[in-house]
Amino acid sequence: MDLFEAIEKRYSYRGEFKPDPLPREHLIEIVEAGIRAPSACNQQVVSFVIVDEPELLEKLAKAIDRPVCHAAKAMIVCVTDPRPVYREMSFAPEDCGAAVENMLLAITALGYATVWLDGALRVEDRAARVGRLLDVPDDKTVAVVLPIGIPVQPGTQRERLPFDQRAWFNRWGAG
């Protein structure tokens, strides 16, 4: 699948996954796509924990408490280092977002499905609980989790506003 097709077909999947395991080669390929994302000052402050052990997946699913996690055959946990990298500013959220988008497209291109989970991690101490399960150092932040699998029911991308309502040449709102 080419890049533009993957962009067009990518969608957020919250359903059940087929029982098929994901080959580690594909998980590595997905995370390599994340590693290749740009980062502020090339400081590369985003790291990844790939979880494919069934017992650990079950513990993570309980900690995150989202139905899609209970069926996932693997999860990629994105961990950020919030240290400043330019003029005392951290760009960890932006760097993480770039890495996650690359991985979302790789997941789609390989025929899998996922959903970007971060809001669920921000409540009830879930990010910290996930961090403890995965031995993430205290000075790092669990920022995003991608539960992955083969979708039982393929989905489609939700409707997007048309170009002329979201983008203009040279001036905001220019026709």
N, C-alpha and C positions, 0 to 999 in steps of 0.2 A: 504494500500500500504506500503510495507516495505521501509526502508531507501534507499537501493541501487536502487530500482525501481523509487523512487522519484527523486534521483540524475539523473538517466538516462532519465527520462521524463520531467524534468524541462526545460523550454524554456522561452525566453523573448517574451511577447505578447503585441502587439501594436494595436490590432484590436478592434472591437466592442464587447460589453458585452451584454448578455441577460438581460432583464429587471428584473429578479428575485433578490430580496433583499438578502443580506448575513446575516445569523443569527448571533447575537452578540456572541453567544457561540463559534462560529467558529472564529470570530475576536479575541476573548479573547484567544482561543487556539493558534492562529497564533502568537499573541504578546507574550504569555507565552513562545513560542519556542525562540523568540528573547531575552527575559529576561534571559533565561537559557544559553545563549551563554557565552563563556569565556570573561573576561575583565582583563585588566592589573591591577595587584595588587588587584583584586576583587573590584575595585573602582566603577564599574557599572555606567559609565559616559554617557550611552545612555538611553534616555527616549523616550516614544512613545505617540503620539496623534492619536487616532483612530477616523476617521471622517466618519460618516454614515448619517448625517443630509443632506437631498437633497439640501437645500438652501446653506449650507456651502460648500458642494461638488461642486456646480456650481461656487461659488466664487473662490474656490481653482483652479478649472479647468481653469478659466479665468486668474488667476495669473500665473499658470504654463505654460499655452498655448501649451499643447500637446494634439493631438486628443484623445489618449487613456484615458486621464483624464476626458473628457466630457462624456464618457459612463460609467465610474467607478461607482460601487454601494457602494464602500467604499474606503478610502485611509488610509494608515498607514504612518504617518509622523515621521521620526526618527530624534530626536533632540539630539545633543551632547553637553557635557560640556567640553570645550577645556582645562580645568585646568591641570597643570602638576600632574602626579601621581607617577612618579618614576624619581629621579634625575633630576628634573626640565623638564621632558619630558612628553608631552601629547601623549596618545595612542588612542585618540578619533576616528580617522579614522579607525584604525585597529579593535577597539571594535565595532564600527558601522558596519563594513564589516562582522564581525562574526555574529552579531545579524541579519543582513539582510539576510545572507545566510541561517541561521536557518529558518527564516520566509519564504523565497522563497521555501524551501523544504516542510514546513508545508502547504503552499498555494497549492503547487502541490499535495501533499498527500490528501488534502481535495477536490480535483477536480476543484480548481479555477485556474485562470491565473493572471499574473502580469508582470510588467517590472520594473527593478531597474532604477529609475530616479534620477540622481544627476547632470549630466552635464547641464541639462536644468535649474537647480536651481542656477547655478553659473553665469548666465548672466542676464542682465537687472534687477538687484536687486530682482529677483524672490524669493530667499530664505528669504530675509528680508520681502517681502510682505506676503509670506506664514506665516512667524513668527508673523507678526502683526495680520493677520486674526485669528490666533490660540492663541493669547496672550502669545506667547513664550517670556520668559524674555530676555532682551538685551544681557546678558552675555552667552547665549546659542546659538547654531548654528543649523539651519534647514539643515540637511545633505542629507537625502534621502527621497523620497516619493515612496510608492508602491501603485499604483492604482489597485484595485482588483475587479474581477467579474467572472462570468461564461462566458467563451469564446463562441462567436457565431461560430467560426470556430476553432476547436482544431488544435494546431500546433505541431511541432516536434522540437527537439533540433537540432541546426545547427551542421554541420560536425565538428568534432574535429580532430586535428592532432593525429596520432597514438602514443601509449605509447613510442615506441623507438625513437621518435623524440622530446619527451618532458621530458623523465625521464630515469635515469640511476642508476645503483648500484655503489656505492663507488667513482666514478670519473665522472666529466662532460664529456659527449660524449662517455663514455666507452661502448663497444659493448657487 
